[in-house]
Amino acid sequence: MIVPLGIPARVTWAIAAGCLLSARMALAFPASDPTSPSAVTTAPPPSESDLRHQLQMQSGFGAASSGGGWTFTPMLSLQEAWTDNILNTTNNRRWDVLTLFTPSIAVTGDVPNAQVRFQYGPQFRLAARTPQENGVTNQLVGTGLFTIVQDEFYVDARAFAGGSPLGGGFGALGPGVTPNFGGLSTSNPLGTTGLSNQNQVQTTSVSVAPYWLHRFGDTGTAKIGYQINESSFSQGNTYVPIFFPTGHNTGYNVTNEGVAQFETGDRFAPFRNLTIADAQIGNGNFQGNSQQYTVINQLGYLVNRDITVFGQLGYESLRFDGIPPTRINDVIWGVGTTWTPNADSQITVTFGHRYGENNFGFNGSYALTARTRISAYYTTGIQNDLQGLQGQLDLASLTTTGQTVDSQTGAPLFIGNGGLGFQSGLFRTKSFTASVNTTLDRDQFGLSLQISQSTTLALAPLGSVVIVNVPTAPVGSTSTAKSIYGTWLHQISDDLTLSSSASFSSSHFGGSSGNQQSWAVSIGMQYLISQTLAATASYSFFDYLTSAQNILIFNRSGQNQSYYQNLVLVGLTKQF
């Protein structure tokens, strides 16, 4: 939830990153490229007394040399955790001691032909008293841009993997899927560490996108590209291969996408026209096949140095398998404006017609002061859960602490299902996220709000892999989740940092007769024994309450449940 300030001004002409953000699900191609680079900048390297230096112990990216080049940072994390409810049950509570071992490698590249941030680390989990809770969670964050031919041909690669709550109602565990490679977590202190294997799911999304990008002087810029993405889930976190989904009840979705666009240049100022043709074909064993074909023309006008207005007109043809099948052949139209009040702020508001209905879009980040930033975005779309992960991945950039942020605004980006858990089926989604972050000399404060709504359009087609013990909400019903998170980090001394968080989430599962609520509190400390060795200790409490009668949350007793859990964790993290 904490992101560094110092985001550069976004070019007002970048209308492709403006109104089209309200349709991020349909145009899933990576949002950033050399003509529209990521809004995340490389801050000056921290001193040993800087709070950022301590936070970088949770990610190998902070060890990269400020002079560029390639940096390889191996890490080892060993943690011992005690829990009084390892099976997440109401009755017959069972205590256990968990050993969490996480070897990882971080690769940072900053050379003329490659900009890379990549970290992978499987977390091995061993339970002393409950062998069925042993498992492996694959954890991966990575983005890379490779220049094959200077100013002509590029390859974008990105990947994300981690554990996620299986069902809804667990929103208080964190705002998204956040891999934990050790050290002090700043955005998701509890995560899935306390969840039983049957209450969590392994999620993975990997994509590669080669594209040709050519600038025709001040006339305009053309882009033609192809992307292949595979997103998957595997229940139980007991499989090891990450790029090839295997194991019990594993579902996957493969998307092949082609995009062609042309944006006019300064010759036509103060007008700027953008034409995009996009085609996506999806298949897999999760939601069957899908085809999405979209053509959009957008005309923008620079009113002054701060304000751009634009309108768009296009057409979409959408096909999704399911029960019943979903078909949309409709005109796209929209109007909007982008306001750039200062070098560190940009706000875009849109209204139009897409996905067969009128919708509103918002995406903005505003620097209240040099140390405080407020961000918010509202999006709509039609997708299954794995397609949602792909759309979020295409927007992501990584900070030096390994946090995912929106590449267009620098705002926090939470990859996940917004507290709704995983469901088979096709959904019309609406999502709102707002956050406020303040960075002081020795303190960082963060507050985030997530509101997610999912209306079931279709059940999974026959023969699809369905989520075990989490039924899909009936067609036409709407599931909602609302979550709020607060964090505070305080640097007590050059070597000692305090971390605390509190969260609350409420959700309603479509077609059920009740609600789910969860809340969590966590407090922890990190001590730097040396510049490459950190000791951590934390205590967390989690409480889950449900009054719903039609929600199945699997446990050893096989019954619906409410439960609470205490979790104490100590560990060491070593960078090499």
N, C-alpha and C positions, 0 to 999 in steps of 0.2 A: 504493500500500500504506500510505501515511501518511495518517491522518485526524486532524482536530483533536479534542481531548477537550472536555468540557463539554456532553455530551448530557443533556438534561433528563430528569426522571423520566417514565416512560411510565405512563399510568393503568392500574392493575391490571385495571380493568373491561374493558380493550380486548381481550377474548378473541378478537375477529375477527382481530386481528393476532397472535394467539397460536397456537392449534392449527391454524388454517387456513393458517398459513405452511408447514406440512408438505405442503400440497396447492397450492402456489403455481402449479403448471402448469395446474391445472384452473380455478381462479378467477383469471383473468388481468386482471380489472378493476384500475385503478390502486389501490394499497394505501393511499395517503394521501388525506385530504380534510379539510375544515375541522373536523370532529369528531374526526379522528384525524390531526393534522398531522404533517409530517415531523419526524423526530428530529434533523435537522441544524439547528443554531442558527447565527445570525450572530455570530461572535466579534467582539470589539472590534477596530476597524481597527488594523493593525500600524504601529508607528513605522518610520522609515527604517532603523533599526538592527536591526529584528526579522527573524529568519530567514524568517518568512512573507512579508515584503515582497519578498524575492528570489524566493521560490517563485511568487508571483503573476504574475511576468513570463511564465510559461508559459500564463496564462489571462487574458482580459480581465475576468473577474468581479471580480478583486481591485481594479480601478480604480474600482469603483462607489462612489458617495458614501455615507457612513454615515448621512446624513440622509434617505435614501429617494429617491423620484423615479425618473426614467429616466436611464440612462447608456449611451452608445453609444461603444464603444472599437474603432476600427480598428487592425489590427496587420499588420505585414509581417515575414516571416521569410525570410532568404536563407541557405542552407547549401550548402557544398561537401563532398562525401564521396568518399573514395578507398576502393575495395575491390579485393582481389586475386582475387575469384571472383564476378563479377557474375552468371554463369549458374548458380551453385550446382552445379558438376559435380565429379566425382571426378578425371577426367582433362581435359586441354586447358583448364586453368584460364585465365581471361581477366580481366585487370585493367581497371578503368575508373574514370573520374571522373564522379560524378553531381552535377548541380545541382538542388537542391530549393528551389522557390519557393512560399511559402505565404502568400497574402493572406487575411486573415480579419476578421470583424466579430463583436464580442461585445456582446450587448444584455442589460442588467440592469434589471429593473423592480421597484420596491417601492412600490406605491401602493395605496390602499384596494381598488381593483377588479382588481388584477393583481399577481401575484408571478411574475416571469419570470427565467430564466437561459438564455441561448441563445448559442451560438457556432458559426459555420460558416466553414470555410476549406478550399477545394480545394488539395491539394498537387500541384504540377506537377513532374514528374520528367523530366530530360533527361540522357541518357547520352552522353558525348563520343565513345566508340568503338563503341557497340552500340545503334544506333537502335531495334532491336526492343524495347529495354528502356525506351523512353520511355512515359510514361503519366500518368494523372491518378487520384488517390485522393481521393474525396470524404470530408470529415471534418465531423462534426456532433455536438454534444451540446446538448440543450435540454429544459427542463421549464417548464411554465407553468400557472398556475391563474388563471382569469378569473372574476370574480364578475359575473354578468349581472343577477341580482336578489338583493339582500342577504338572506342567511340563507335563500335558497330555491333559486336556480338557478345552476349553475356549469358551466364548461367546462374540462376538463383536457386539455392537449396536451403531447406529449413526442416526442422523436426522437433517434436515435442512428445514426451511420454512421462507418465506418472500414475500414481494411484488416485482413485476418486471414489467417493461414496456411491454405492450402488443405487440406493433408493432415495426418495425425496425426504425432506425433513432434517437433513444433516447440514444445512447451510451454515450453522454456527461454527462448523469445523474449519471454515476458511472460505474466502471468496472465489477460489478456483483451484485447479490442479497445480500444486506448487511442489516440485521436486525438492527433497531435503538431502543435501550432500554432506551435512554436518555443520557444526558451528551454530551461530545464533540466527534463528529465522526471524526476519523482520516483517513478513506479510502473512504467514500461515503457521503460527507456532505450534498448533495442535495437529492439524492435518489428519491423515488417516492412521497415524501411529497406534491409536487406541482402538481402531475398528477391527472386528474379527474378519477373517478371510472371506466369510460368506456375506459380509456387509460392504465389501469394497470390490472395485473392478479396475483392472489394468487398462489404461487408455493409451493409444499411440496414434500419432499422425505424422506422416513423412511425405514431403513433396519435392520435386525437382522441376525447374522451369527454365529451359533455354529460350532466349528470345533475341531477335534482331532489333536494334534501336538506332535510327539514323536521323540526324538533323540536317534539313535542307536549308542551311543558312538561316535567314530570318523569315523564311516562308512557313516553316513548320517542322514538326517532328513526327516520324512514323514509327510504329512499333508492331511487330508481328511475333507472336510467341505461342508456345505450347507448354502445358503443365500436366504432369501426372501426379496424383496424390493417392496414397493409401492410408485410410484411417481404420482403426480396429479397436475392439475391446475383448478382454478375456477375463471371465469371472474367476475369482479365487486367488489371483496373483501367484500362480504356481508354475508359470512357464518362463523360460529363459530367453529364447530367440526374440529379438525386438522387431526386426524388419519383416519377418515372416510369421504371421499370426498362427499359432498352434495352441493346443491345449483344449481343455473341456469347455464346451459352449463358447467358442470364439466366433465373433461376427466381424465382418469387414465390409468396407465400401471403397471401390476404386473409381476415381474420377479422372477422365481424360478431358482436357479443356484446351481450346484454341481461341486466341484473341487477336484481333487486328484493329488498330486505331490510328487516327491521324489528328494532330492538334496543330492549329495554325499558330504562327509565330508573331514577332513584333511588327512585321510588315503591315499587319491588318489591325494594329492597335488603334483605338481602344477596344476593338472587338477581339474575341477569341472563340474559335469554334472547335469543338471536339466531337469526333465521330468514332463510335466503338461498335464492333461486331463481336459477339462472344457466343461460343458454343460449348456446352458441357454434356458429356455422356457418362453416366454413372452406372455401375453394376456391382454386384456382390451378393452375399448371402444374408444381409441384414435387412434390407428394405427393397430388394429386387432391383429393377432397372429404372433409370430416369434419363430424360433428355430435356435440356434447357437451352433454348436459342433466343438470343436477345440482340436487337439492334437499337442504338440510341444515338441521336444527334443533339448536341447541347451547344447553345450559343450564349456566350457571356459578354458583358459590357462593363468596363472599368469606369465607374461613376467618378471616383476620385482615388487618391492613394490608399484610402482605408476601406472602401466599399466596392464590391462587385455584385452585380445582379445577373441572373441567368435563367434560362428556360430550356426545357428539353422536350423532345418528342421522339417516340420510338414504338417498337412492337416487340412482344414476347410470345413465344410458344413453349409451354411447359407441359411435360408429361411425367407422371410419377406412378409407378406400380403401387398397388395396395388394395385393400378392401374397404371402400370402393376405390377404383382408379381415380386419379386426379388429373384433369385436363384444363388448361387455361390458355386461350388464344385471345389476346387483348392488346389494346393500344396502351402505350406508356406515355404519360405526360407529367410535367412537373415544373415548378418555379421555385426560386430560392435566392438567397443572398449570403455573401460571405463578408464578415466585418473583421478587419485586422486593426484593432485599436492601438496596438503598440508592437514592438519587435518580438515580444514573447507571448503574444496572445492571438488567437484566431477563433472565430465563432461562425458556424454555418447552420442556417435554418432552411428547411425545404418543406414543400407540400406538393403532393401530386397523386397520381394513380398508378399503382403497380401491384402485381400479384392478384389482380382481379378486384381490387378495392382501393379506396382512397387511403393514404397514409401520410403521416407526418415524420420528419426526420430532423435530428439535431445532433451536432457534434461540435464541441467547443472546449477550449482550454484558455483560461484567463489568469494572468499573473496579477493577483491583488497587490502584492508587494514583491520586492526582490527575493523574499524568502517564503512566500505563501502563494500557492497555486490552487485554483479550483477548476475541476474538469467534469464534464458530463457528456453522455451521448445516449441517444434513443434510436433503436433500429427495429425494423420489421423484416420478416422473410418467411419463406416456406422451405422446410428442410426436415431431414431426419437428424438424429442426434450426432451421428458421425459427420454428416455434412456441416453441421454447426461447428464442430471442432476444426474442420478444414478452413472455414471462413475466418475463424479467429486466428489461426496460425498464419494465414496470408497477411494479416495486419500487423503481426508482431515484430518488435525489435527487442533487443536485450540490453540492459544496463550493465555496468561493471559488477554489480552485486547479483546478476543473474535474474533480475526481475523482468517480466514481460510488460512492455508498454506499447501503446498505439504508435506505429511508425509515423503517422501523419501529424499527430498533435503532441506526442510525448506523454499523454495521459496514461494512468494505470490501465492495463488490459488483463482481465481475469479470464483465463482459458478454462472453460468448464460449462456446466449446464445451469448455472444460476440458482443452485439449491433445489432443483427439480429432480435430480438423479437421472438415471438412464432409463429410457423406455423404448421399446420397439414401436415403430409406426411413423407416420408423416404428420407434421404439425405446422400450424401457422403460429409463428412466434413473434412476441413483442418483448423488448428488453430495454430497461433504463438503468444506467449506472452513473452515479455521481460520487465525486471524491474531493476532499480538501486535504492538502499536505503542507506542512510548515517545517522548514529546516532551519534550526538555530545552530549556534556554535557547538553546543553539547547536547542538544535535544532534537528529536524528530517526532512530530505528531502526525497521525493520519486518521481520517474518518471517511468511511465509504458506505454507500447505500446501493443495494442491488434490488431491482424489482423485475421479476420474470413472469411472463404469461405464455402459456402454451395450449392452443386449442387443437384437439385431435381431428385431423382431416381424414385419415385412413389407418386401418390396422395393417400390420405386416402381411404381405401376401403369403399364400400357402407355400411351405417349404423353406421359409426364412428362419434364421436363428433368432429366437426370442430371448429376452432377458428372463432368467429363471427367478421366480418368486417376486417379480415386480410386474404386475399386469399393466397393460396399456389402458389409459383412460378411454372410456367409450367415445365413439365418433360423435363429434359435436359438443363434447364436454370440454371444460377449460380448467387447467391446473395453474396455480399461481404460487409464487414464492417471494417473500420479502425478507431481506437480510440487511443487518447493519453491523459494521465492524469498526472498532477503534483500537489504535496502537499508540504506544509511547515508548520511545527509546531514550535513555539518558546515560551519558558518559560520566560515570562517577570519577574516574581517573583515566590517565593515559592507557591503562591496561585493563580497566574494569568497566563493563557496560551492563546496564539494567534494561531488560525488555519486558513489557507487559502488554496485555491485550484483553479485550472483552468483546463479546459478540452475541447477537440474538437473531434468530430466524424463525419465521412462521410460514407455513405452507398449507395449501389445500389441494388434494389430489382429485382431479375431475372424476365425478361419478361416485365419490365416497361420501360418507355421512358425517365426517368430522375433520378436524384440523391436526396438524403436527407442529410442535414447537421444540426448539432446542436453544440452549444457551451455553456459553463456555467462557471461562476465565483462565488466564495463564500468566505466570510470572517466571522470569528466568534471568540468569546472569552468565556472562562470559568473561573469562579472565585470560589474558594473553600471557602465557608462561614465557614465550619467546615470540619473535616476529613470525614464526611459522607453526607454532603450537598453541592451541587454545583449549581451555577446559570450560565446559558448560554444565549448568544444572538448571532444572526447571520443574515447576509443579503446575498441573493443569486439572481442571474440573469440567466435566461435560455432563449435561442433563438433557435427556430426550423424552418428550411427552407426546403421546398420540391418543386422540379420541376417535380416530377413523376406524371404521369397521371393515373396509374393503381393501386395506393395504396390507400386503404380506411382507414382513421383514424377517428374513430367515434367521433362526437361531436353533440351538440344539434341542430346545423343547418344542420347536415347530409351531409357536403361537405368536399372535400379535403381542406387542410389548411396549412398555415404557421402561427406561432404565437410566441409571446414572453411573458415572465412572470417575475414579481418581487415577491420575497418572503422574508418577515421579520419574524423572529422567536425568541421568548424569552421563557425561561423555567427554571424549578427547578427539580433537581434529588436528591432523598434521598435514601441512603442505610441504612438498619436496621441491 
